[in-house]
Structure formats: C-alpha cells, structure tokens
Amino acid sequence: MARKYRKESEMRLMYERYQKSEQSLTVFCQSEQIPIHILQYWRNKFEETDSPSISPPPAFKQLSLPVTFNTTSKVRILLSNGLVVELPITYPIAQLAQLLKTVS
C-alpha cells in the first residue's frame, strides 16, 4: 500500500473515479493501491452527506380566517384518529395548539 489517502477533496475525486469505473470495490482499490476499508469509509461518508434529508411535515397547517366573522361562529377540527374538536372561533391559538397536542 503506497500511500494513505485521508483528505476529503482527494477522496471525493477518487470516489467519483470509482463510481465511473464500473469496477468492483475490490478491483478498484487494488488498482489504486489503497485498502478497501478506506474507500468504504469515504463512500459511506459521502453517501450520508450527499443524500437529501427528508424533513417531517409541519405540525400545524396555517389557517387564515375571513376578515369579518361572527363571534358566535365555531371552528370544527377533524383529527386523523376520528376525534372531532369544535371550539369558538375566538379560542386562543396558543391554547388550541396545547389542546391538539393533548388529544392527538
């Protein structure tokens, strides 16, 4: 084994050459004279960082109320577990968030 490859930029170039080579990991590493575990380490590192992360859906959906509304109006929320929550339209948002965390 001629040389230790440790720099990320150098290993990224090597990893890209490996991908384009269509050779097995073993054959490629033998031709480059590097231990297989080194390229495996960098391959895993690059695949982790290059993968797009999936963000969870937002916890609450933004609602917009009409400019004018009747203060006796009610809001009905149908939850995915089948529960129905009905509240006056003037119910405080902060309390609504806490209530929904409790019942879902």
C-alpha positions as CSV (number, residue, x, y, z in Angstrom):
1,M,0.0,0.0,0.0
2,A,1.8,3.0,-1.3
3,R,0.1,6.0,0.4
4,K,-2.5,6.9,2.9
5,Y,-5.5,8.8,1.5
6,R,-7.1,11.0,4.1
7,K,-8.0,14.4,2.6
8,E,-11.7,14.7,1.8
9,S,-11.2,16.5,-1.5
10,E,-8.8,13.9,-2.7
11,M,-11.0,11.0,-1.6
12,R,-14.1,12.6,-3.2
13,L,-12.2,12.6,-6.5
14,M,-11.2,9.0,-6.0
15,Y,-14.7,8.0,-5.1
16,E,-16.1,9.7,-8.2
17,R,-13.5,7.8,-10.3
18,Y,-14.6,4.6,-8.6
19,Q,-18.3,5.3,-9.5
20,K,-17.4,6.0,-13.1
21,S,-15.1,3.0,-13.4
22,E,-17.9,0.4,-13.0
23,Q,-15.3,-1.9,-11.3
24,S,-16.0,-3.7,-8.1
25,L,-14.7,-2.0,-4.9
26,T,-12.1,-4.7,-4.5
27,V,-10.7,-4.4,-8.1
28,F,-10.7,-0.6,-8.0
29,C,-8.9,-0.5,-4.6
30,Q,-6.3,-2.9,-5.8
31,S,-5.7,-0.8,-8.9
32,E,-5.4,2.3,-6.8
33,Q,-3.3,0.5,-4.2
34,I,-5.5,1.5,-1.2
35,P,-7.1,-0.6,1.5
36,I,-10.7,-1.4,0.8
37,H,-11.8,-0.1,4.2
38,I,-10.6,3.4,3.4
39,L,-12.7,3.8,0.3
40,Q,-15.7,2.1,2.1
41,Y,-15.4,4.7,4.9
42,W,-15.4,7.6,2.4
43,R,-18.1,6.1,0.3
44,N,-20.4,5.9,3.4
45,K,-19.5,9.4,4.5
46,F,-20.2,10.9,1.0
47,E,-23.5,9.0,0.6
48,E,-24.7,10.2,4.0
49,T,-23.8,13.8,3.3
50,D,-25.0,13.8,-0.3
51,S,-28.4,12.3,0.4
52,P,-31.1,14.9,0.7
53,S,-32.6,14.9,4.1
54,I,-36.4,14.5,4.4
55,S,-38.0,17.0,6.7
56,P,-41.1,16.0,8.5
57,P,-44.4,17.6,7.6
58,P,-45.2,20.7,9.5
59,A,-47.0,20.1,12.8
60,F,-49.8,22.6,12.1
61,K,-51.3,24.0,8.9
62,Q,-51.6,27.8,8.7
63,L,-55.2,28.8,8.6
64,S,-56.5,32.2,7.5
65,L,-59.8,33.5,8.9
66,P,-62.1,35.7,7.0
67,V,-61.7,39.4,7.7
68,T,-65.1,39.6,9.2
69,F,-66.7,36.7,11.1
70,N,-69.5,36.2,13.6
71,T,-68.1,35.8,17.1
72,T,-70.6,33.0,17.7
73,S,-69.1,31.0,14.9
74,K,-67.3,27.8,15.6
75,V,-64.3,26.0,14.2
76,R,-64.6,22.3,13.7
77,I,-61.4,20.2,13.5
78,L,-61.5,16.6,12.3
79,L,-58.4,14.7,13.6
80,S,-56.9,11.7,11.9
81,N,-57.9,9.5,14.8
82,G,-61.6,10.3,14.2
83,L,-62.0,12.7,17.0
84,V,-63.8,16.0,16.3
85,V,-62.9,19.2,18.2
86,E,-65.3,22.1,18.0
87,L,-64.4,25.4,19.5
88,P,-65.5,29.0,19.4
89,I,-63.7,30.9,16.6
90,T,-62.2,33.2,19.3
91,Y,-60.5,30.4,21.0
92,P,-56.8,31.4,21.7
93,I,-54.4,29.9,19.3
94,A,-51.8,29.0,22.0
95,Q,-54.4,27.1,23.9
96,L,-55.6,25.4,20.7
97,A,-52.0,24.2,20.0
98,Q,-51.7,22.7,23.5
99,L,-55.2,21.1,23.2
100,L,-54.4,19.5,19.9
101,K,-51.1,18.1,21.3
102,T,-53.1,16.6,24.2
103,V,-55.8,14.9,22.2
104,S,-53.8,13.6,19.3
